[in-house]
Amino acid sequence: MLDIKTLMLVLALATVVSVVGLLIASLLNRQVLAIRYWAAGLACFFTGLFLQVASPPLPLWLSAVAITQAYFVIWWGTRCYRFSQRLPRFWLVMMLIGLAQGLTFFILSDSLRWSIVFHSSVAVVMCGLTIRELWKLNLGQPLLPLFWTLLWGVHGLVYLRRTLLYLFDSHYSQVTSFEQAIEIEALNYLEGTVFLYGFSLMCVILTTLRLQQALRRQATRDPLTDLLNRRAFEEAALNALALGRRGQRPLTLLLMDLDKFKSINDQHGHKTGDQVLGAFAEHLHAHARTADLICRFGGEEFVVLLPDTDRDQAQSMAERIRRSWAEVVLDTPNGPLATTVSIGLAQTCHDPAETLYSLLEQADQALYRAKQNGRNRTEQADGLRLSALEGAIV
Ligand SMILES: Nc1nc2c(ncn2[C@@H]2O[C@H](COP(=O)(O)OP(=O)(O)OP(=O)(O)O)[C@@H](O)[C@H]2O)c(=O)[nH]1
């Protein structure tokens, strides 16, 4: 039969391996903040184990505070993962929780039973909260939340059983050392070792997933406006066109160009120009439906593809966007700034010869007319011009 000291040593070694692994992973993947908290949480856990070995002479409640605090740090890291950002007041929250625990454990210090009951019930609650964080996130991978739940769920159940036994079982309510409770403590340490490796593995998988998402985003989004970039738009638009053609449903394209944008850059600077581009992207988002594809086509040119939308519906949408944009006054370092947009509109005719590029060409000609006719207006394309199709890619 394994004794407590051996089990503790195995768990401590597993923790060291996990902490070192996660620290290396966090150095390699600096963009994913959560892994740093997860590594810090495990380091906290290791400190708790070390303090446990050193008690006495150190009081046992010190180790209980460190181990319980580890759950709070890991939970915080999982929240940062969910929000994809650093959350404020980490140190303050951790200090307050640490102080509250320190005080509670200090009061309970002479009772191993109550110290364990308190520490285990906090762990059960934190397991539940940590599971919840991942379920609130749409990972797009159903297996990961399930594995996370299994891992934290079993861990929580082991702690729940421990809490209940120390609360209600007459044998455990009398014990004064871990050795006297070897049956449950052995399970606790063995499960803890497996849990640590499972948790570290999950941390690395979640970090990889986040990096993959970031890479996919970088490949498909325009960094300034976060709209679809040209390549991603073309891919999605070709699909939308094929679907529309198959269902014989109308589809319209709006090509937009901010008016006199060069003079905005010249008069207010490039930074303000960028601010205008960002604001216009948000404006488009606010007016588009979820099915619409919005893209920064290049420079100060934007495209919106409207599936299931005919020429008249698209015209009123384009006019809504144009009019409301003319009323937007931006607060820039040089004072208030308002700009306008010109729009070219083209609708599919489901001609077999029609392509995305011929549609764009038609919208571009309409846009050119809008500029020629004084800007801040919407012009419609006349229809499919076969001359525009020469050399078009289907
Ligand atoms: N700030 C900023 N400017 C950009 C960006 N991309 C392109 N531009 C500028 O956008 C301006 C486009 O100017 P033009 O194509 O001459 O057109 P315009 O001044 O908008 O005039 P019209 O289209 O005829 O109304 C150029 O000065 C580009 O340098 C960008 O990412 N940020």
The ligand as an SDF file (V2000), in Angstrom:
LIG
                    3D

 32 34  0  0  0  0  0  0  0  0999 V2000
   -5.4690   56.2950  -44.0350 N   0  0  0  0  0  0  0  0  0  0  0  0
   -5.4790   55.3760  -45.0100 C   0  0  0  0  0  0  0  0  0  0  0  0
   -5.5100   55.7880  -46.3030 N   0  0  0  0  0  0  0  0  0  0  0  0
   -5.5390   54.8710  -47.2750 C   0  0  0  0  0  0  0  0  0  0  0  0
   -5.5320   53.4980  -46.9970 C   0  0  0  0  0  0  0  0  0  0  0  0
   -5.5770   52.8280  -48.1740 N   0  0  0  0  0  0  0  0  0  0  0  0
   -5.6090   53.7570  -49.1580 C   0  0  0  0  0  0  0  0  0  0  0  0
   -5.5990   54.9990  -48.6230 N   0  0  0  0  0  0  0  0  0  0  0  0
   -5.6220   56.2720  -49.3100 C   0  0  0  0  0  0  0  0  0  0  0  0
   -6.8710   56.4830  -49.9200 O   0  0  0  0  0  0  0  0  0  0  0  0
   -6.6940   57.5030  -50.9040 C   0  0  0  0  0  0  0  0  0  0  0  0
   -7.5660   57.1860  -52.1000 C   0  0  0  0  0  0  0  0  0  0  0  0
   -7.5740   58.3200  -52.8900 O   0  0  0  0  0  0  0  0  0  0  0  0
   -8.1440   58.3790  -54.3750 P   0  0  0  0  0  0  0  0  0  0  0  0
   -8.1750   56.9660  -54.9540 O   0  0  0  0  0  0  0  0  0  0  0  0
   -7.3600   59.3730  -55.1300 O   0  0  0  0  0  0  0  0  0  0  0  0
   -9.6190   58.8020  -54.2420 O   0  0  0  0  0  0  0  0  0  0  0  0
  -10.3830   59.9010  -53.3890 P   0  0  0  0  0  0  0  0  0  0  0  0
   -9.4890   60.9290  -52.8310 O   0  0  0  0  0  0  0  0  0  0  0  0
  -11.1870   59.1250  -52.3840 O   0  0  0  0  0  0  0  0  0  0  0  0
  -11.3030   60.5450  -54.4330 O   0  0  0  0  0  0  0  0  0  0  0  0
  -12.6410   60.0140  -55.0690 P   0  0  0  0  0  0  0  0  0  0  0  0
  -12.6280   58.5020  -54.9210 O   0  0  0  0  0  0  0  0  0  0  0  0
  -12.6120   60.3940  -56.4780 O   0  0  0  0  0  0  0  0  0  0  0  0
  -13.7530   60.6110  -54.3080 O   0  0  0  0  0  0  0  0  0  0  0  0
   -5.1920   57.5230  -51.2420 C   0  0  0  0  0  0  0  0  0  0  0  0
   -4.6420   58.7380  -50.7710 O   0  0  0  0  0  0  0  0  0  0  0  0
   -4.6160   56.3560  -50.4270 C   0  0  0  0  0  0  0  0  0  0  0  0
   -3.3360   56.6490  -49.9240 O   0  0  0  0  0  0  0  0  0  0  0  0
   -5.4790   53.0810  -45.6230 C   0  0  0  0  0  0  0  0  0  0  0  0
   -5.4450   51.9050  -45.2600 O   0  0  0  0  0  0  0  0  0  0  0  0
   -5.4410   54.0670  -44.6640 N   0  0  0  0  0  0  0  0  0  0  0  0
  1  2  1  0
  2  3  2  0
  2 32  1  0
  3  4  1  0
  4  5  2  0
  4  8  1  0
  5  6  1  0
  5 30  1  0
  6  7  2  0
  7  8  1  0
  8  9  1  0
  9 10  1  0
  9 28  1  0
 10 11  1  0
 11 12  1  0
 11 26  1  0
 12 13  1  0
 13 14  1  0
 14 15  2  0
 14 16  1  0
 14 17  1  0
 17 18  1  0
 18 19  2  0
 18 20  1  0
 18 21  1  0
 21 22  1  0
 22 23  2  0
 22 24  1  0
 22 25  1  0
 26 27  1  0
 26 28  1  0
 28 29  1  0
 30 31  2  0
 30 32  1  0
M  END
$$$$
